[in-house]
Amino acid sequence: MFGQLVKEGRLAKGIGLREFCRKLEIDASNWSKVERGTLAPPQDEKKLKKIANILGIEPNTGKWKALKDQANIDAGIIPKDLLSDKEVLNSLPMFFRTIRSEKPTPEELDKLIKKIREKD
C-alpha cells in the first residue's frame, strides 16, 4: 500500500507527519488519509518526485519505480508504460484471469512464456 510505504519511509527518516506535510506543502489531515489508505495517492509526477526526494529515494531507481507503481495500483490505474506496450496490454486479460485462478489456454501460456523470455 502506497500510504504505508511512505509512512514507513518517513518514520525511518525520523520525519513526523506535520513536518513531512509542511515539506510536501499538503494538509496533514488529508495526507493522513492517504497513509491510512482512505484517500487515493497523488498521481502527479512532480508530487511523487517531491515525496521521493523527502524520503531520500533517487529518481529512476527500483525504489522510485516501486513508489510510482504503488501509487498507480492504489489509485486503480494501470501504469502508462504498460498501457503503451501493445503486447503487454493484450496479455492483461490472461493475467487477470490467471490471478483469479482461471486457467489460461495453452496458446496464451505460450505467448506469455515467449514474452517473459524476451525480457531477460
C-alpha positions in Angstrom: 0.0 0.0 0.0 1.4 3.4 -1.1 0.5 5.2 2.2 2.1 2.6 4.3 5.2 2.6 2.2 5.6 6.4 2.5 4.8 6.3 6.2 7.4 3.7 6.9 9.9 5.7 4.8 9.3 8.9 6.7 9.4 7.3 10.1 12.7 5.6 9.2 14.0 9.1 8.3 12.6 10.4 11.6 10.2 12.7 9.9 6.9 13.4 11.7 3.6 13.7 9.9 3.4 17.5 10.2 7.0 18.1 9.1 6.5 15.8 6.1 3.3 17.6 5.1 5.0 21.0 5.5 7.8 19.9 3.2 5.3 18.4 0.8 3.0 21.5 1.0 -0.1 19.5 1.7 -2.7 19.4 4.5 -1.7 17.0 7.3 -5.3 15.7 7.7 -5.6 14.9 4.0 -2.2 13.2 3.9 -3.1 11.2 7.0 -6.0 9.7 4.9 -3.5 8.8 2.2 -1.3 7.0 4.7 -4.4 5.1 6.0 -5.5 4.2 2.5 -8.8 6.1 2.7 -7.7 8.7 0.1 -6.1 7.8 -3.2 -2.4 8.7 -3.5 -1.3 11.5 -5.7 -0.7 10.8 -9.4 1.1 14.0 -10.3 4.7 13.2 -11.3 6.1 16.3 -9.6 4.3 15.5 -6.3 5.6 11.9 -6.4 9.1 13.1 -7.1 8.8 15.5 -4.2 7.7 12.7 -1.9 10.7 10.6 -3.2 13.1 13.4 -2.6 11.8 13.9 1.0 12.3 10.2 1.6 15.7 10.1 0.0 14.6 8.0 -2.9 16.7 8.6 -6.0 15.0 9.0 -9.4 15.0 6.1 -11.8 15.9 3.5 -9.1 14.0 0.4 -8.1 12.6 2.2 -5.1 11.4 5.1 -7.2 9.6 2.7 -9.6 8.1 0.8 -6.7 6.8 4.1 -5.2 5.2 5.1 -8.6 3.8 1.7 -9.2 2.2 1.5 -5.8 0.7 5.0 -6.3 -0.9 3.7 -9.5 -2.0 0.4 -8.0 -3.7 2.1 -5.0 -5.5 4.5 -7.4 -6.6 1.6 -9.5 -4.6 2.7 -12.5 -2.5 0.5 -14.9 0.9 2.2 -15.3 1.3 4.2 -18.5 4.4 2.3 -19.6 2.4 -0.9 -19.5 -0.5 0.6 -21.4 1.8 1.8 -24.2 3.1 -1.7 -24.8 0.6 -3.4 -27.1 1.8 -7.0 -26.3 1.6 -6.4 -22.6 -1.8 -4.8 -23.0 -3.1 -7.8 -24.9 -1.7 -10.1 -22.2 -3.5 -8.3 -19.4 -6.9 -10.2 -19.7 -5.0 -13.5 -19.4 -3.0 -12.2 -16.5 -6.2 -11.1 -14.7 -7.9 -14.5 -15.3 -4.8 -16.3 -14.1 -4.6 -14.4 -10.8 -8.3 -15.1 -10.4 -7.4 -18.8 -10.6 -8.8 -19.3 -14.1 -6.6 -21.4 -16.3 -5.2 -19.7 -19.4 -5.3 -21.5 -22.7 -2.2 -23.3 -23.9 -1.8 -20.6 -26.6 -2.0 -17.8 -24.1 0.6 -19.6 -21.9 3.0 -20.0 -24.9 2.6 -16.2 -25.7 3.3 -15.3 -22.0 6.3 -17.5 -21.8 7.7 -16.1 -25.0 7.1 -12.5 -23.7 8.9 -13.3 -20.4 11.9 -14.8 -22.2 12.2 -11.7 -24.4 12.5 -9.5 -21.2 15.6 -11.5 -20.0 
